[in-house]
Amino acid sequence: MLAGQASWDDIGAALVEQREFLTRWTREQEVQTNEVQRAWGLLPCFLSLSDGRPVDLLELGPSGGLNLMFDRYRYRYATGTWGEGALELSGDDRLPPPAELLQRSVSVARRRGIDLDPVDVTTEHGARLLQSFVWADQTQRLERLRRAIQVVRSDPPELMRGDYVEALPSLLADRADGAQLVVFQTASIMYLDEDGAGRLRAAFHEAARHEPLVFVSTGRAPQDDGFSLEIERYPDGRTDRLAVFDFHGEWLEWGR
């Protein structure tokens, strides 16, 4: 359908005619999503970390890297706007970020991400793959994804293939001069086992012995009603919760 080889107007025929392909695809292809709307929840967090230095971004589990481009989008909240990108992100900010926070600026020195199976959206296959995991009736979400893909294609981030638990020590040792290292993830480390999560934070502690770093992370919020957005500061490992937002970034409660 996305490739023009089938039609929603005759889904029954499509299932029959594409049976061999669909059987193979569902057996071999892992689910891959990259919800750029989450950047609407992440932006105030990144702004709160701004200390005048450019940011050296490292995303764990970036998929296609759409959220690594967060500063290339325009944002709208009840308390103001931020950015000048062609793609505008907005939502239901039940508790919006303060207006003064949206007056801050942030620049990005480098964008890196590491994923077991990164998606190259500069190719037609990669772009189509991400689109295939959006429900067909979510036309607004699909259009948002397509526009974000165009932003990535204009200046792609560095996406690496690998196990980030294994690779993290070397990645953390490679820092951009004069920049603040910010590692972040959304809906990724929840799939790690206890040993993997322990090794992840051990790597943060070790790397921060040489220079401090911050880890922006999402986890399950109380009552499981969304993501808890937290900042872990290393070397001490202190955690501050900044907000709760929807799993797909549709609503935000800043300061909750």
Secondary structure as UniProt FT lines:
FT   TURN            2..3
FT   HELIX           8..10
FT   HELIX           11..17
FT   HELIX           19..28
FT   HELIX           36..38
FT   HELIX           39..49
FT   STRAND          55..60
FT   TURN            63..64
FT   HELIX           66..72
FT   STRAND          74..77
FT   TURN            78..79
FT   STRAND          80..82
FT   STRAND          88..89
FT   STRAND          92..95
FT   TURN            99..100
FT   HELIX           101..103
FT   STRAND          108..115
FT   TURN            121..122
FT   HELIX           124..132
FT   TURN            136..137
FT   HELIX           139..154
FT   STRAND          158..161
FT   HELIX           164..173
FT   TURN            177..178
FT   STRAND          180..185
FT   HELIX           189..191
FT   HELIX           194..207
FT   TURN            208..210
FT   STRAND          213..220
FT   HELIX           222..224
FT   STRAND          227..234
FT   TURN            235..237
FT   STRAND          238..245
FT   TURN            247..248
FT   STRAND          251..254
//
